[in-house]
Each structure stands twice: as C-alpha cells, then as structure tokens.
Amino acid sequence: MKIKPFAVEEWMNAWEEGAQFNIAETCVDSVSLDELFALTGEDPEAFWRDFSARRLTYGAIEGAPAFKAGICKLYRTAQPKDIVPTHGAAGANHHVFYSLIEPGDRVVSIMPTYQQLYSIPESFGADVQLLQLRQENDYLPDLDELRRLVTPNTRMICINNPNNPTGALMSAELLRQIVEIARGVGAYVLCDEVYRHLTQTDVWCESILDLYEKGISVSSMSKVFSLAGLRLGWIATRDEAVVRACLSHRDYDLISCGMFDEAVAALALKHSDAILARNRAIVRENLAILDAWVASEPRLTYTKPMAGTTALVYYDYDLPSYEFCERMYKETGAFVTPGDCFEQPHSVRIGYASDTGVLKDGLAAFSAFLRTLES
C-alpha cells in the first residue's frame, strides 16, 4: 500500500523537539499528573494505591467502563456501547477507514483539514473528491458544491469541526444540512472532533453523533484535555454495524488500550468540567493576544478562529512557506507550521493554546523575523 507522506507530522517530527518558542503545538497547554490531581481535587495516593494493586493484564478489551462513561458525558445521546477506544484520534481515524472503506468507494473530504481524512482513504483505493474550503466563505463548506460531489455510490463524507488549521466552526444548522445530503445517499459522515468544546463563547458544540444515525465522531484526550501523552482516543457512533466492524478489525491491530492510560483518562473525564474551564480560559485569553498581534502586523491577514486551538495566518512576502518557517526557526527559535502542509501556500498555522508567556515570546520573535524580511 502506498500513501502520501504525512506533511504536517513530518514537519513536527523534524523540528518540534528543539524549538525555543513552540507556537506550532496544537494541544492546550499540557498538564503533568501532579497538575491533573490538583486540578481535579483527586487524592493521588489513593489513585496510586488502587492502580498499583492491579495486575497488568490486557484490561477491559472493549474499554474500561469508567473511561467510556466519561466519554459519554461529552455527547447528548451516547451510551457506553457506542464507544470504541483507540490509540489517539489518529488511530481512530485510521481505524474507521480501515473498517469501512473499500476500493472504488467515493469519499468526499474537505480541504484544508488533517491529512488523514483524505490521504488514508486514497491509499485504500477510494475515489476521493475534495471540497475546498474558502476564506471568503469563512472556511465553511459550500453545500451546493458538496451536493455536486456526493453521488449515489458515496460511502463517506469527511469533515473536521472545529477545523484544523483554520479554527472555523460549523453551526448545528450547517451540520444538519450536511447530514441531509449524506442521508439522501446513505453515506456515513465522519467528523474529526478533536477540538470540540474549545469554543470562544459559552455555547454547546454539537456532535455529528447526536445529529445523525450514521454519524461517526472521532476525538481524543490530547487537544481538549491536555493529555496527549496518554495516546488515547475513541470512535463514537450510534450505528451498531459500524461499532461491530470497528471492534472486529480492532482485534487485528489493537486488541485493547493501556490500563494505565484509561485509568488516568477516566479520572480526567470525571472532572471534565474543571479541565474544560481551565482550557477554555487559555484559548480565549490567547486568541485575544493573537488577534491583536495579527492586527498590528500590516503584512499578515487571517480569518479569526471561532473555536479550537489553531489559526491559519497568511503573509505578504515572496517566500514559500517551508522556507519561511525554516528560516524563522533557525534565526529566532520561533516554531510554526508551513501552510503548504495543508496545501495553503503563503501561510502558516499558529497554535495559540500554549503557555501564554510562550505565545507572547513566540509572536515577538515572529515579528522580529518579519523585520529582517523588510530590511
């Protein structure tokens, strides 16, 4: 099987470790276990005493009950039987395609988005059609164009809400219209929801699981809950046939997730309100900082994100984005992601959910680099 190189992950792998000012990171400022216990008010000694007494078997093959119950709190209608734990949302996306997509199936995916949503089904021999999101439409799908791309043999529509890299957020009404298009041909809707709940206003962010009987939600503990080190995610769907297919294929490549990972995740999700309050405060404060900074730079433009942790910022310099980002990294230590990783030239993706001090220092270094381009 041939697959295109995963552009954004290859970039992160090559440069992230040595970055002085990492404003490419997409997780909300990560927490330690000590910080997690303090944030949730849980007794660390009791946690360690309980876990240390457990035998390290494969654990609950289909997922620890407390972990799955915690996930269900994030939806309106989900039940534990609807949840399939995976190794991160990356594992979840791959697993959905591995379980449901065959050569010749039509898959319609938005662009720009996380590359998995189009490169993996393409590698399986699917007929992948791309729906371009445009800045003049606030990076929201054009429904007329979607209708043209969706045919009777369409197996799946792939969306990402909130969007990576733009931070666009589809409304409940827009999602319902996408559902009606999918329902008309019996297609699944896979929605990568790893940034869901990180909104700029106090509104409930709808999930595709709650809106559509063939909706498939993918998420993880990484972005929203600041626990990427657990490498734990999930597939959530009310479609029983999809759950059965995913569990059947899961026996070949996963078997179960780690007992420790699920125990920590269950603890975090038990206190999801506290973690979400912390993390929403971070993204809201930091987006205000980013917004003011973009406004202060006359040769930068963007569409302000509505949710999530990332922004796509365009620059008015005659420099390819890979060269732009590599030069800035080497000259200032500021680390961002080239827009060409998302096939968006003359732009960069900035992750604004880091420690606030790191964000401010990184943006100052970015500005210093821009001055060198103008001298």
KAJOSUL-V896959 format. One record per pair of residues at least 24 apart in sequence whose ideal C-beta (glycine too) atoms are under 10 Angstrom apart, sorted by the first residue. I is the first residue (numbers start at 1). J is the second residue. Records with the same first field share a line. If there is no record, write none. Layout:
I: J + J
//
This chain:
1: 120 + 123 + 124 + 125
2: 122 + 123
3: 115 + 116 + 119 + 120 + 122 + 123 + 124
4: 115 + 118 + 119 + 120 + 122 + 123
5: 115 + 119
6: 90 + 114 + 115 + 116 + 119 + 120 + 341
7: 115 + 119 + 322 + 337 + 338 + 340 + 341 + 342 + 343
8: 114 + 115 + 116 + 164 + 165 + 337 + 338 + 340 + 341 + 342 + 349
9: 90 + 114 + 115 + 116 + 341
10: 341
11: 322 + 325 + 326 + 335 + 336 + 337 + 338 + 340 + 341 + 349
12: 335 + 337 + 341
14: 326 + 329
15: 325 + 326 + 329 + 330 + 335 + 336 + 337
16: 335 + 337
17: 335
18: 329 + 333 + 335
19: 329 + 333 + 334 + 335 + 336 + 358 + 362
20: 329 + 332 + 333 + 334 + 335 + 358 + 361 + 362 + 365
21: 328 + 329 + 332 + 333 + 334 + 335 + 336 + 354 + 357 + 358 + 359 + 360 + 361 + 362 + 363 + 364 + 365 + 366
22: 333 + 334 + 335 + 336 + 351 + 354 + 355 + 358 + 359 + 362
23: 286 + 290 + 334 + 335 + 336 + 337 + 348 + 349 + 350 + 351 + 352 + 353 + 354 + 358 + 359 + 360 + 361 + 362 + 363 + 365 + 366
24: 310 + 325 + 329 + 334 + 335 + 336 + 337 + 338 + 348 + 349 + 350 + 351 + 354 + 362
25: 223 + 228 + 309 + 310 + 335 + 336 + 337 + 350 + 351 + 352 + 353 + 354 + 355 + 358 + 359
26: 114 + 164 + 165 + 194 + 195 + 222 + 223 + 228 + 308 + 309 + 310 + 337 + 349 + 350 + 351 + 352 + 353 + 354
27: 194 + 195 + 220 + 221 + 222 + 223 + 224 + 225 + 226 + 227 + 228 + 229 + 279 + 309 + 351 + 353 + 354
28: 195 + 198 + 222 + 223 + 224 + 225 + 226 + 227 + 228 + 275 + 276 + 278 + 279 + 280 + 281 + 282 + 283 + 286 + 308 + 309 + 351 + 352 + 353 + 354
29: 226 + 278 + 279 + 282 + 283 + 286 + 309 + 353 + 354 + 355 + 356 + 358 + 359
30: 222 + 225 + 226 + 227 + 228 + 229 + 353 + 354 + 355
31: 225 + 226 + 227 + 229 + 268 + 275 + 278 + 279
32: 226 + 227 + 229
33: 227 + 229 + 264 + 267
35: 226 + 278
36: 225 + 226 + 227 + 264 + 267 + 268 + 271 + 274 + 275
37: 267
39: 226 + 268 + 271 + 274 + 275 + 277 + 278
40: 267 + 268 + 269 + 270 + 271 + 272 + 274 + 275
41: 271 + 274
42: 267 + 268 + 270 + 271
44: 267
47: 263 + 264 + 267
50: 263
51: 259 + 260 + 263 + 264
54: 259 + 260 + 263
55: 259
56: 258 + 259 + 260
57: 256 + 259
58: 255 + 256 + 257 + 258 + 259
59: 85 + 255 + 256 + 257 + 258 + 259 + 260 + 261 + 262 + 263
60: 85 + 256 + 257 + 259 + 262
61: 85 + 247 + 250 + 251 + 254 + 255 + 256 + 257
62: 243 + 247 + 250 + 256 + 257
63: 232 + 234 + 256 + 257 + 262 + 265 + 266
64: 256 + 257 + 258 + 259 + 261 + 262 + 263 + 265 + 266
65: 262 + 266
66: 262 + 263 + 265 + 266 + 267 + 269 + 270
67: 221 + 232 + 234 + 257 + 261 + 262 + 263 + 264 + 265 + 266 + 267 + 268 + 269 + 270
68: 234 + 236 + 262 + 265 + 266 + 269
69: 266 + 269 + 270
70: 221 + 225 + 262 + 265 + 266 + 267 + 268 + 269 + 270 + 271 + 272
71: 217 + 219 + 221 + 233 + 234 + 236 + 265 + 266 + 269 + 272
72: 236 + 269
73: 269 + 270 + 272 + 273
74: 193 + 196 + 197 + 205 + 207 + 209 + 217 + 219 + 224 + 225 + 234 + 236 + 269 + 272 + 276
75: 193 + 196 + 206 + 207 + 208 + 209 + 210 + 217 + 219 + 236 + 238
76: 204 + 206 + 207 + 209 + 210 + 211
77: 207 + 209 + 210 + 211 + 236 + 238
78: 207 + 209 + 210 + 217 + 234 + 236 + 237 + 238
79: 236 + 238
81: 238 + 240 + 243
82: 209 + 217 + 234 + 235 + 236 + 237 + 238 + 239 + 240 + 242 + 243
83: 209 + 217 + 234 + 235 + 236 + 237 + 243
84: 216 + 218 + 233 + 234 + 235 + 236 + 237 + 242 + 243 + 244 + 245 + 246 + 247 + 249 + 250 + 254
85: 232 + 233 + 234 + 235 + 250 + 254 + 256 + 257 + 258 + 261 + 262 + 265
86: 218 + 219 + 220 + 231 + 232 + 233 + 234 + 235 + 246 + 250 + 253 + 254 + 257
87: 220 + 230 + 231 + 232 + 233 + 253 + 254 + 257 + 258 + 261
88: 194 + 218 + 219 + 220 + 221 + 222 + 228 + 230 + 231 + 232 + 233 + 234 + 257
89: 114 + 116 + 192 + 193 + 194 + 218 + 219 + 220 + 221 + 222 + 223 + 232 + 233 + 234 + 235
90: 114 + 116 + 120 + 192 + 194 + 218 + 220 + 222 + 231 + 233
91: 218 + 220 + 231 + 232 + 233 + 234 + 235 + 250 + 253 + 254 + 257
92: 116 + 190 + 192 + 194 + 216 + 217 + 218 + 219 + 220 + 232 + 233 + 234 + 235 + 236 + 246
93: 117 + 120 + 121 + 158 + 160 + 190 + 192 + 194 + 216 + 218 + 220 + 233 + 235
94: 120 + 218 + 253
95: 218 + 233 + 235 + 245 + 246 + 247 + 249 + 250 + 253 + 254
96: 120 + 121 + 156 + 158 + 188 + 190 + 192 + 216 + 218 + 235 + 237 + 242 + 245 + 246 + 249
97: 121 + 122 + 123 + 124 + 126 + 156 + 158 + 190
98: 124 + 245 + 246 + 249 + 250 + 252 + 253
99: 235 + 242 + 243 + 244 + 245 + 246 + 247 + 248 + 249 + 250
100: 124 + 155 + 156 + 188 + 190 + 216 + 239 + 241 + 242 + 245 + 246 + 249
101: 125 + 126 + 128 + 155 + 156 + 188 + 190
102: 126 + 155
103: 127
104: 153 + 155
105: 153 + 154 + 155 + 156 + 187
106: 149 + 150 + 151 + 152 + 153 + 154 + 155 + 156 + 157 + 185 + 187
107: 154 + 155 + 156 + 157 + 158 + 187 + 188 + 190
108: 141 + 145 + 146 + 148 + 149 + 150 + 151 + 154 + 155 + 156 + 157 + 158 + 159 + 181 + 182 + 187 + 189
109: 149 + 156 + 157 + 158 + 159 + 160 + 190
110: 139 + 140 + 141 + 146 + 157 + 158 + 159 + 160 + 161 + 163 + 168 + 170 + 192
111: 158 + 160 + 342 + 343 + 344
112: 139 + 160 + 163 + 164 + 165 + 166 + 168 + 312 + 339 + 341 + 342 + 343 + 344 + 347 + 349
113: 139 + 158 + 159 + 160 + 161 + 163 + 164 + 165 + 166 + 192 + 342
114: 158 + 160 + 163 + 164 + 165 + 192 + 194 + 218 + 342
115: 341 + 342 + 343
116: 158 + 160 + 192 + 218
117: 156 + 158 + 159 + 160 + 164 + 190 + 191 + 192 + 218
118: 158
120: 158
121: 155 + 156 + 158 + 190
126: 155 + 156
127: 151 + 153 + 154 + 155
128: 156 + 158
129: 154 + 157
130: 158 + 343
131: 157 + 158 + 159
132: 343
133: 159 + 160 + 163 + 166 + 168 + 344
135: 166 + 168 + 301 + 302 + 303 + 312 + 314 + 344 + 347
136: 303
137: 168 + 303
138: 166 + 168 + 169 + 303 + 304 + 306
139: 163 + 165 + 166 + 167 + 168 + 169 + 170 + 303 + 305 + 306 + 312
140: 166 + 168 + 169 + 170 + 171 + 174 + 306
141: 168 + 170 + 174 + 175 + 177 + 178 + 181
143: 174 + 177 + 178 + 180 + 181
146: 177 + 178 + 181 + 182
147: 177 + 180 + 181 + 184
149: 181
150: 178 + 181 + 182 + 184 + 185 + 187
151: 185 + 187
152: 184 + 185 + 186 + 187
153: 185 + 186 + 187
154: 181 + 182 + 184 + 185 + 186 + 187 + 188
155: 185 + 186 + 187 + 188
156: 182 + 187 + 188 + 189 + 190 + 214 + 216
157: 181 + 182 + 185 + 187 + 188 + 189 + 190 + 191 + 208 + 214
158: 188 + 189 + 190 + 191 + 192 + 216 + 218
159: 189 + 190 + 191 + 192 + 193 + 208
160: 190 + 191 + 192 + 193 + 194 + 195 + 218 + 308
161: 191 + 192 + 193 + 194 + 195 + 196 + 205 + 206 + 207 + 208 + 217 + 307 + 308
162: 192 + 193 + 194 + 195 + 196 + 197 + 198 + 199 + 200 + 205 + 223 + 305 + 306 + 307 + 308 + 309 + 310
163: 192 + 195 + 305 + 306 + 307 + 308 + 310 + 312
164: 192 + 194 + 195 + 223 + 308 + 309 + 310 + 312 + 342 + 349 + 351
165: 305 + 308 + 309 + 310 + 311 + 312 + 313 + 337 + 339 + 341 + 342 + 344 + 347 + 348 + 349 + 350 + 351
166: 302 + 303 + 304 + 305 + 306 + 308 + 310 + 311 + 312 + 342 + 344 + 347 + 349
167: 195 + 198 + 200 + 283 + 287 + 302 + 303 + 304 + 305 + 306 + 307 + 308 + 309 + 310 + 311 + 312 + 349 + 352
168: 303 + 305 + 306 + 307 + 308 + 312
169: 195 + 196 + 198 + 199 + 200 + 201 + 203 + 205 + 305 + 306 + 307 + 308
170: 205 + 206 + 208 + 306 + 307
171: 203 + 205 + 206 + 306
172: 203 + 204 + 205 + 206 + 207 + 210 + 211
173: 206
174: 206
175: 206 + 207 + 208 + 210 + 211 + 212 + 215
176: 206 + 211 + 212
178: 208 + 211 + 212 + 215
179: 208 + 211 + 212 + 213 + 214 + 215
180: 212
182: 208 + 212 + 214 + 215
183: 212 + 213 + 214
186: 214
187: 212 + 214
188: 212 + 214 + 215 + 216 + 237 + 239 + 242
189: 214 + 215 + 216 + 217 + 237
190: 214 + 215 + 216 + 217 + 218 + 235 + 237 + 242
191: 215 + 216 + 217 + 218 + 219 + 236
192: 216 + 217 + 218 + 219 + 220
193: 217 + 218 + 219 + 220 + 223 + 224 + 236
194: 218 + 219 + 220 + 221 + 222 + 223 + 224 + 233 + 308 + 309
195: 219 + 222 + 223 + 224 + 283 + 305 + 307 + 308 + 309 + 310 + 353
196: 223 + 224 + 307 + 308
197: 223 + 224 + 225 + 272 + 275 + 276 + 279 + 280 + 307 + 308
198: 223 + 224 + 276 + 279 + 280 + 282 + 283 + 284 + 305 + 307 + 308 + 309 + 353
199: 276 + 280 + 283 + 284 + 306 + 307 + 308
200: 280 + 283 + 284 + 287 + 288 + 304 + 305 + 306 + 307 + 308
201: 280 + 284 + 306 + 307
202: 280
203: 306 + 307
205: 306 + 307
207: 236
208: 236 + 237
209: 235 + 236 + 237 + 238 + 239
210: 236 + 238
212: 237 + 238 + 239
213: 237 + 238 + 239
214: 238 + 239 + 241 + 242
215: 239 + 242
216: 242 + 243 + 246
220: 265
221: 261 + 262 + 264 + 265 + 268 + 269 + 275
223: 279 + 308 + 309 + 310 + 351 + 353
224: 272 + 275 + 276 + 279 + 280 + 283 + 308 + 309 + 353
225: 265 + 268 + 269 + 272 + 275 + 276 + 278 + 279
226: 268 + 275 + 278 + 279 + 282 + 353
227: 261 + 264 + 265 + 268 + 275
229: 261 + 264
230: 257 + 258 + 260 + 261 + 262 + 263 + 264 + 265 + 268
231: 257 + 258 + 261
232: 257 + 258 + 260 + 261 + 262 + 264 + 265 + 268
233: 257 + 265
234: 265
279: 309 + 353
280: 307
282: 309 + 352 + 353 + 354 + 355 + 356 + 359
283: 307 + 308 + 309 + 352 + 353
285: 352 + 356 + 359
286: 351 + 352 + 353 + 354 + 355 + 356 + 358 + 359 + 360
287: 311 + 352 + 353 + 359
288: 352
289: 352 + 356 + 359 + 360 + 363
290: 350 + 351 + 352 + 359 + 360 + 363
291: 352
292: 363
293: 350 + 352 + 359 + 360 + 362 + 363 + 364 + 366 + 367
294: 350 + 363
296: 363 + 367
297: 363 + 366 + 367 + 370
298: 370
299: 370 + 373 + 374
300: 347 + 348 + 366 + 367 + 370
301: 347
302: 347 + 348 + 350
305: 350 + 352
308: 351 + 352 + 353
309: 350 + 351 + 352 + 353 + 354
310: 337 + 342 + 349 + 350 + 351 + 352 + 353
311: 347 + 348 + 349 + 350 + 351 + 352
312: 337 + 339 + 342 + 344 + 347 + 348 + 349 + 350
313: 339 + 347 + 348 + 349 + 350 + 366
314: 339 + 344 + 345 + 346 + 347 + 348
315: 339 + 346 + 347 + 348 + 366 + 370 + 373
316: 346
317: 346 + 370 + 373 + 374
318: 346 + 373
319: 346 + 373
320: 345 + 346
321: 345 + 346 + 347 + 348 + 349
324: 348 + 369 + 370 + 373
325: 349 + 369
327: 369 + 372 + 373
328: 365 + 366 + 368 + 369 + 370 + 372 + 373
329: 365 + 369
330: 369
331: 365 + 368 + 369 + 372
332: 361 + 362 + 364 + 365 + 366 + 367 + 368 + 369 + 372
333: 361 + 362 + 365 + 369
334: 361 + 362 + 363 + 364 + 365 + 366 + 367 + 368 + 369
335: 362 + 365 + 366
336: 362 + 363 + 366
//
